[in-house]
Amino acid sequence: MVSKDQRQRQLAREKFLRQQQRRESARRKARTRNTVIASVLAVAVLGTGGAYAAGAFSGDGKKDTSDAAASPSASPSKKASEPKMAIDKKATYDMAFKTSAGDITVAMDAAKTPHTVNSFKHLADKGFFDGTKCHRLTTKGIYVLQCGDPEGTGAGGPGYTIPDEGLDGLGKPAKDGSVTYKAGTVAMANTGQPDSGGSQFFLVYKDSKLTPTYTPVGTMDAKGLKVVKDVAAKGVTGGSEDGAPKEAVKVSKATVTKK
């Protein structure tokens, strides 16, 4: 017999997955539109004798938002490559966010999630997260604050994907297929498909049951967890249970440093 609480958690997980799938569908449509635009622009580009390739960033470190149907490029249908491994896989790292709601520090173990840690450092060093906002708060069923989208819509990303990691460490799933992501956990959002993580992540402020498909990249410090709890306590815009947080949370600076 499924209890009312279990049913609510199941519905929340299903809603979470449906939203991720809708965002992936939007990205696919955006890439198709960009391909058409690029075919028109190619004539002008070639006419000047110059061309450049698409990537996660331009040479000056600005974010490429091709996945969100923004700036078209010479080859928008070609997905950018995951950044070259440049971290110490045996080390631990701190990811620190200065936000309008307070400072949040996340301890990350590169031995458990090397690709994810490497990607976060790559993006932080480029200033990718600076000026972004946390676009989603959930206050029932699952309890997370979601951030890392340069567009602030839930559809943006860095232009590449990274593999899932560390899922075995989440423990044995319950009968309903869920595991508990404990309060303080920081994990990667994805589209519902394997190895589809990008730059978006969520901060768990209260134990939440989810399917074991979201890479757990690190753990917030006590101060950071309190910051997220305080944001959650103020609720969601419009009085709903899933949407933009009533207290806007903007990241002014993100850094990743080796301990």
C-alpha positions in Angstrom: 0.0 0.0 0.0 1.5 3.3 -1.1 1.2 6.0 1.5 0.1 9.6 0.7 3.6 10.9 1.3 5.2 8.3 -1.0 2.6 9.1 -3.7 3.4 12.9 -3.4 7.2 12.2 -3.7 6.6 10.0 -6.7 4.5 12.7 -8.4 7.1 15.3 -7.7 9.9 13.1 -9.2 7.8 12.5 -12.3 7.1 16.2 -12.7 10.8 16.9 -12.2 11.6 14.4 -15.0 8.9 15.8 -17.4 10.3 19.3 -17.0 13.8 18.2 -17.8 12.6 16.3 -20.9 10.6 19.4 -22.1 13.8 21.5 -21.7 15.7 19.0 -23.8 13.0 19.1 -26.5 13.3 22.9 -26.5 17.1 22.6 -27.0 16.7 20.3 -30.0 14.2 22.7 -31.6 16.6 25.5 -31.0 19.5 23.7 -32.7 17.3 23.0 -35.7 16.4 26.7 -36.0 20.0 27.6 -35.7 21.0 25.3 -38.5 18.6 27.1 -40.9 19.9 30.5 -39.8 23.5 29.4 -40.2 22.9 28.3 -43.8 21.7 31.8 -44.7 24.6 33.5 -42.8 27.2 31.3 -44.4 27.0 33.2 -47.6 27.9 36.5 -45.9 30.6 34.8 -43.8 32.3 33.2 -46.8 31.9 36.4 -48.8 34.2 38.2 -46.3 36.8 35.4 -46.5 36.4 34.5 -42.8 34.9 31.8 -40.7 35.0 30.6 -37.1 34.0 27.4 -35.3 31.4 27.2 -32.5 32.4 26.3 -29.0 31.4 26.7 -25.4 33.0 30.1 -25.3 34.4 32.7 -27.7 38.0 33.8 -27.4 37.2 36.5 -24.9 35.6 34.2 -22.5 32.0 35.2 -23.2 29.4 32.4 -22.9 28.1 30.8 -26.1 24.3 30.4 -25.8 23.7 28.5 -29.0 21.7 25.8 -27.1 19.2 28.5 -26.1 18.7 29.7 -29.7 20.7 32.9 -29.2 23.9 33.7 -31.2 24.1 31.6 -34.4 27.5 30.4 -35.5 29.2 28.9 -38.5 28.5 25.4 -37.3 25.7 25.5 -34.7 24.7 21.8 -35.2 28.2 20.6 -34.0 28.2 20.1 -30.3 31.2 21.5 -28.4 33.6 19.1 -26.8 33.9 18.5 -23.1 36.8 20.5 -21.7 40.2 18.8 -21.6 41.0 17.2 -18.2 43.0 19.8 -16.3 42.5 19.0 -12.7 44.2 16.7 -10.1 41.9 13.6 -10.0 43.2 12.7 -6.6 42.5 16.1 -5.0 39.5 17.7 -3.4 38.2 21.1 -4.5 36.1 23.9 -3.1 33.5 25.5 -5.3 32.5 28.9 -3.8 29.5 31.0 -4.9 29.0 34.6 -3.8 25.3 35.2 -4.2 22.8 37.9 -3.3 21.4 35.6 -0.6 24.8 34.7 0.9 27.9 32.7 0.3 27.7 29.0 -0.5 30.8 26.7 -0.5 30.6 23.2 -1.9 33.3 20.5 -1.2 34.0 18.3 -4.2 36.0 15.1 -4.5 37.6 14.8 -7.9 38.4 11.1 -7.3 34.6 10.4 -7.3 33.5 12.8 -10.0 36.5 14.0 -12.1 34.6 15.0 -15.2 32.1 17.0 -13.3 34.7 18.8 -11.1 36.8 19.5 -14.2 33.8 21.0 -16.0 32.9 23.2 -13.0 36.5 24.5 -12.7 36.6 25.2 -16.5 33.3 27.1 -16.4 34.1 29.0 -13.2 37.5 30.0 -14.5 35.8 31.4 -17.6 33.3 33.4 -15.5 30.4 31.3 -16.9 28.3 31.4 -13.7 29.0 35.1 -12.9 25.8 37.1 -13.2 23.5 34.0 -13.5 20.5 33.4 -11.3 19.0 30.4 -9.6 15.9 29.9 -11.6 13.9 27.1 -9.9 12.8 26.3 -6.3 10.7 23.3 -5.3 9.0 23.2 -1.9 7.0 19.9 -2.0 7.9 16.3 -2.7 11.5 17.3 -3.5 13.4 20.2 -2.0 15.9 21.8 -4.2 17.1 25.1 -5.5 18.3 24.8 -9.1 21.0 27.0 -10.6 23.7 27.1 -13.3 21.6 28.2 -16.3 23.1 31.2 -18.1 19.7 32.0 -19.6 17.8 31.6 -16.4 15.0 29.6 -18.1 16.1 26.0 -17.4 17.0 25.5 -21.1 20.5 26.9 -21.2 23.9 25.2 -20.9 27.6 25.3 -21.8 27.2 23.7 -25.3 28.6 20.3 -24.2 27.6 17.5 -21.9 29.4 15.5 -19.3 29.1 11.8 -18.2 27.2 10.7 -15.2 29.4 9.9 -12.3 29.3 8.7 -8.7 25.9 7.1 -9.0 27.0 3.9 -7.3 27.7 5.8 -4.2 24.1 6.8 -3.7 23.2 3.4 -2.1 20.7 0.7 -3.0 17.4 2.1 -4.3 14.2 1.5 -2.4 11.3 -0.5 -3.8 10.0 2.5 -5.7 13.4 3.0 -7.4 14.4 6.1 -5.4 17.3 7.0 -3.3 17.7 9.8 -0.7 19.7 12.8 -1.8 20.5 14.1 1.7 20.2 17.8 2.7 23.4 19.6 1.7 23.9 17.5 -1.4 24.7 19.3 -4.7 23.9 17.3 -7.8 23.8 17.8 -11.5 20.5 18.3 -13.3 20.0 16.5 -16.6 17.4 15.9 -19.4 16.4 12.5 -18.2 18.8 10.8 -20.6 22.1 9.2 -19.5 25.2 11.5 -19.7 23.2 14.6 -20.4 24.5 16.9 -17.6 25.8 20.3 -18.6 26.1 23.3 -16.3 22.8 23.2 -14.3 22.9 21.8 -10.8 20.6 21.7 -7.8 21.2 22.3 -4.1 19.2 20.0 -1.8 18.1 21.8 1.3 16.0 18.9 2.8 16.2 15.2 2.3 14.7 14.4 -1.1 13.9 11.1 -2.8 14.9 10.9 -6.4 15.9 8.3 -8.9 19.7 7.6 -8.7 20.4 9.4 -12.0 21.7 12.7 -10.9 25.5 13.0 -10.4 26.2 14.0 -6.7 29.1 16.4 -7.2 29.6 17.7 -3.6 28.3 18.8 -0.3 27.4 22.3 0.9 28.9 23.8 4.0 26.6 24.5 7.0 26.5 28.2 6.2 25.6 27.6 2.5 22.9 25.1 3.5 21.3 27.7 5.8 21.4 30.2 3.0 19.4 27.9 0.7 17.0 27.0 3.5 16.3 30.7 4.2 15.6 31.2 0.5 13.2 28.2 0.5 11.4 29.4 3.6 10.4 32.5 1.6 8.6 30.4 -0.9 8.1 30.4 -4.7 6.9 33.3 -6.8 3.1 33.2 -7.1 2.6 31.0 -4.1 3.2 27.8 -6.1 5.4 24.9 -5.0 7.7 24.8 -8.1 9.0 27.9 -9.9 11.2 30.9 -9.5 12.2 31.6 -5.9 10.4 34.5 -4.3 13.8 35.8 -3.1 15.8 36.2 -6.3 19.2 34.5 -6.0 21.9 35.9 -8.2 25.5 34.6 -8.4 28.0 37.4 -8.6 31.1 35.3 -8.6 31.9 31.5 -8.7 35.4 30.1 -8.1 36.8 26.6 -7.9 40.0 26.1 -6.0 42.1 23.1 -5.1 42.4 22.4 -1.3 
